[in-house]
């Protein structure tokens, strides 16, 4: 009997392994290995004739030439990556704060006060989620171009209507980032806020708190995980963004770190430096990412 | 869920009577059940801001002139009429539509089964290895897409050169980028289902595989469908991975074509027409997903219309 059970157990274990295997192999070959290749390219050399990267597969033979070159571009004289990294952080920070300031009240209203019209509001909030990023950026390019509807509307109310909004303006890029990533943020905030137990708020009222105190002491405290998750969901993609500024400005004055990675990859002989820069970005982000993964895992365990 | 809904409805209806007196008594503190007009107005402003530009872009895809800022009358020339720049007749635009649909179908067909298998396998095969693999999977969910795309680019140009850039690489990359949708959503559903149904099936004589096929899979169907819709739509919308991994013009989907033509090239409402087609494909996928989700959960008490909506948006 015991032997039979053990056989049974072994057989089902192989069933689970077999079910997980295709996905696991896919993840290893196309997620883990690629980052190792990136390391090998970063530590590799350059074919001086074809200007192509030569990866070095053995970690013991990695060279630091690419790392040194990138480091000089970040901190050295006439470095161009330092200001770019600074701009990336500033853009991302401002865009995240603006996104939060818009998304939180909207998510809060729909989760608490929408009542019977909740379905209607949800459809309208989810709609942009189903519209591709390119479409949403294209819509703003149409509106903001010279002779576009936005400038026409400005001149209609007596303001100067000939501003070149797409000619390298930081404000356009930042608002573009907000517009691009806010639908995801609202959905995340809504999902968290909708789960806040309303009876806690009623209890706070019964205990004598006014509505601002209730909001400050109860709702805001309970939304802390929502704010953290929402910040991740907007900051991580913004830091790797290179297309929003390219579409909405295409000027050197608004480039971000993603553009630098793209640029290095596509310039002959500098693929290795592109790999180094990508790995640096990954290194900066890995701690918040692990924190996020851990808190997600903990949340799902609590559900179970 | 049901009693929560009941309570909120009840408080909505019962609220006015006691509140009017207390609001009067409390004076400046105000009526806590008053409708928050300011917040509602703000929400509507956001909705207008988020949807009107897109509606205008769709409208201008039907412009009879080449302008994206001046309306010159209704026409479908950018879709079918024009011999040179309509989506139907321009080979570049045409092949971009085909490539997008091809990538979306291939990715969904590969990604969803292996993601579902991964979720079930990891959930039941509880070892360190399983935890590690699960960690890698969630990591693939949060890594910035550009970094994954660059790494995949290096993989297919340096190591797996037999794959090379092109459709195969695009599908491989899109599958790994999207595998976390079915894996996370199905895993969450598994956790909420628990093991009791499967054990009951086993007690009634079902084999392990039989219990999975006849008991577990039907219960997972809503989650599987929701994730399939998400994978499909996110592949249609994908830009970063396909841009890095596409090679010739033949393997460029719609998003890449729009990106590379916005500043010069094929400009004008033809791009709006292309984007509108993308939009329609995504919305159709969402609609199919919503209907299927409602159908699969028709017997469940907790299933409401908002539940289906949030599920197909990955919440």
Boltz contact constraints between the chains, C-beta under 6 A:
constraints:
  - contact:
      token1: [A, 12]
      token2: [B, 208]
      max_distance: 6.0
  - contact:
      token1: [A, 15]
      token2: [B, 208]
      max_distance: 6.0
  - contact:
      token1: [A, 16]
      token2: [B, 121]
      max_distance: 6.0
  - contact:
      token1: [A, 16]
      token2: [B, 124]
      max_distance: 6.0
  - contact:
      token1: [A, 16]
      token2: [B, 125]
      max_distance: 6.0
  - contact:
      token1: [A, 17]
      token2: [B, 125]
      max_distance: 6.0
  - contact:
      token1: [A, 19]
      token2: [B, 117]
      max_distance: 6.0
  - contact:
      token1: [A, 19]
      token2: [B, 120]
      max_distance: 6.0
  - contact:
      token1: [A, 19]
      token2: [B, 121]
      max_distance: 6.0
  - contact:
      token1: [A, 20]
      token2: [B, 118]
      max_distance: 6.0
  - contact:
      token1: [A, 20]
      token2: [B, 121]
      max_distance: 6.0
  - contact:
      token1: [A, 20]
      token2: [B, 122]
      max_distance: 6.0
  - contact:
      token1: [A, 22]
      token2: [B, 114]
      max_distance: 6.0
  - contact:
      token1: [A, 23]
      token2: [B, 114]
      max_distance: 6.0
  - contact:
      token1: [A, 23]
      token2: [B, 115]
      max_distance: 6.0
  - contact:
      token1: [A, 23]
      token2: [B, 118]
      max_distance: 6.0
  - contact:
      token1: [A, 23]
      token2: [B, 179]
      max_distance: 6.0
  - contact:
      token1: [A, 24]
      token2: [B, 133]
      max_distance: 6.0
  - contact:
      token1: [A, 26]
      token2: [B, 176]
      max_distance: 6.0
  - contact:
      token1: [A, 27]
      token2: [B, 136]
      max_distance: 6.0
  - contact:
      token1: [A, 30]
      token2: [B, 172]
      max_distance: 6.0
  - contact:
      token1: [A, 30]
      token2: [B, 176]
      max_distance: 6.0
  - contact:
      token1: [A, 31]
      token2: [B, 140]
      max_distance: 6.0
  - contact:
      token1: [A, 31]
      token2: [B, 176]
      max_distance: 6.0
  - contact:
      token1: [A, 34]
      token2: [B, 151]
      max_distance: 6.0
  - contact:
      token1: [A, 34]
      token2: [B, 152]
      max_distance: 6.0
  - contact:
      token1: [A, 34]
      token2: [B, 155]
      max_distance: 6.0
  - contact:
      token1: [A, 35]
      token2: [B, 151]
      max_distance: 6.0
  - contact:
      token1: [A, 37]
      token2: [B, 154]
      max_distance: 6.0
  - contact:
      token1: [A, 37]
      token2: [B, 155]
      max_distance: 6.0
  - contact:
      token1: [A, 37]
      token2: [B, 158]
      max_distance: 6.0
  - contact:
      token1: [A, 37]
      token2: [B, 159]
      max_distance: 6.0
  - contact:
      token1: [A, 38]
      token2: [B, 151]
      max_distance: 6.0
  - contact:
      token1: [A, 38]
      token2: [B, 154]
      max_distance: 6.0
  - contact:
      token1: [A, 41]
      token2: [B, 154]
      max_distance: 6.0
  - contact:
      token1: [A, 55]
      token2: [B, 158]
      max_distance: 6.0
  - contact:
      token1: [A, 102]
      token2: [B, 46]
      max_distance: 6.0
  - contact:
      token1: [A, 105]
      token2: [B, 39]
      max_distance: 6.0
  - contact:
      token1: [A, 105]
      token2: [B, 42]
      max_distance: 6.0
  - contact:
      token1: [A, 106]
      token2: [B, 43]
      max_distance: 6.0
  - contact:
      token1: [A, 106]
      token2: [B, 46]
      max_distance: 6.0
  - contact:
      token1: [A, 109]
      token2: [B, 39]
      max_distance: 6.0
  - contact:
      token1: [A, 109]
      token2: [B, 43]
      max_distance: 6.0
  - contact:
      token1: [A, 113]
      token2: [B, 36]
      max_distance: 6.0
  - contact:
      token1: [A, 118]
      token2: [B, 306]
      max_distance: 6.0
  - contact:
      token1: [A, 119]
      token2: [B, 305]
      max_distance: 6.0
  - contact:
      token1: [A, 119]
      token2: [B, 306]
      max_distance: 6.0
  - contact:
      token1: [A, 122]
      token2: [B, 306]
      max_distance: 6.0
  - contact:
      token1: [A, 122]
      token2: [B, 309]
      max_distance: 6.0
  - contact:
      token1: [A, 124]
      token2: [B, 47]
      max_distance: 6.0
  - contact:
      token1: [A, 126]
      token2: [B, 313]
      max_distance: 6.0
  - contact:
      token1: [A, 128]
      token2: [B, 50]
      max_distance: 6.0
  - contact:
      token1: [A, 129]
      token2: [B, 313]
      max_distance: 6.0
  - contact:
      token1: [A, 130]
      token2: [B, 282]
      max_distance: 6.0
  - contact:
      token1: [A, 130]
      token2: [B, 283]
      max_distance: 6.0
  - contact:
      token1: [A, 130]
      token2: [B, 286]
      max_distance: 6.0
  - contact:
      token1: [A, 131]
      token2: [B, 54]
      max_distance: 6.0
  - contact:
      token1: [A, 131]
      token2: [B, 279]
      max_distance: 6.0
  - contact:
      token1: [A, 132]
      token2: [B, 237]
      max_distance: 6.0
  - contact:
      token1: [A, 132]
      token2: [B, 278]
      max_distance: 6.0
  - contact:
      token1: [A, 134]
      token2: [B, 255]
      max_distance: 6.0
  - contact:
      token1: [A, 134]
      token2: [B, 258]
      max_distance: 6.0
  - contact:
      token1: [A, 135]
      token2: [B, 275]
      max_distance: 6.0
  - contact:
      token1: [A, 135]
      token2: [B, 279]
      max_distance: 6.0
  - contact:
      token1: [A, 138]
      token2: [B, 57]
      max_distance: 6.0
  - contact:
      token1: [A, 138]
      token2: [B, 275]
      max_distance: 6.0
  - contact:
      token1: [A, 139]
      token2: [B, 53]
      max_distance: 6.0
  - contact:
      token1: [A, 139]
      token2: [B, 54]
      max_distance: 6.0
  - contact:
      token1: [A, 139]
      token2: [B, 57]
      max_distance: 6.0
  - contact:
      token1: [A, 140]
      token2: [B, 53]
      max_distance: 6.0
  - contact:
      token1: [A, 141]
      token2: [B, 262]
      max_distance: 6.0
  - contact:
      token1: [A, 142]
      token2: [B, 57]
      max_distance: 6.0
  - contact:
      token1: [A, 142]
      token2: [B, 68]
      max_distance: 6.0
  - contact:
      token1: [A, 143]
      token2: [B, 53]
      max_distance: 6.0
  - contact:
      token1: [A, 147]
      token2: [B, 69]
      max_distance: 6.0
  - contact:
      token1: [A, 148]
      token2: [B, 69]
      max_distance: 6.0
  - contact:
      token1: [A, 149]
      token2: [B, 69]
      max_distance: 6.0
  - contact:
      token1: [A, 187]
      token2: [B, 313]
      max_distance: 6.0
  - contact:
      token1: [A, 187]
      token2: [B, 315]
      max_distance: 6.0
  - contact:
      token1: [A, 191]
      token2: [B, 315]
      max_distance: 6.0
  - contact:
      token1: [A, 210]
      token2: [B, 29]
      max_distance: 6.0
  - contact:
      token1: [A, 211]
      token2: [B, 32]
      max_distance: 6.0
  - contact:
      token1: [A, 236]
      token2: [B, 144]
      max_distance: 6.0
  - contact:
      token1: [A, 240]
      token2: [B, 144]
      max_distance: 6.0
  - contact:
      token1: [A, 240]
      token2: [B, 146]
      max_distance: 6.0
  - contact:
      token1: [A, 247]
      token2: [B, 262]
      max_distance: 6.0
  - contact:
      token1: [A, 250]
      token2: [B, 263]
      max_distance: 6.0
  - contact:
      token1: [A, 258]
      token2: [B, 146]
      max_distance: 6.0
  - contact:
      token1: [A, 278]
      token2: [B, 147]
      max_distance: 6.0
  - contact:
      token1: [A, 278]
      token2: [B, 150]
      max_distance: 6.0
  - contact:
      token1: [A, 282]
      token2: [B, 147]
      max_distance: 6.0
  - contact:
      token1: [A, 289]
      token2: [B, 142]
      max_distance: 6.0
  - contact:
      token1: [A, 292]
      token2: [B, 142]
      max_distance: 6.0
  - contact:
      token1: [A, 293]
      token2: [B, 138]
      max_distance: 6.0
  - contact:
      token1: [A, 303]
      token2: [B, 191]
      max_distance: 6.0
  - contact:
      token1: [A, 304]
      token2: [B, 191]
      max_distance: 6.0
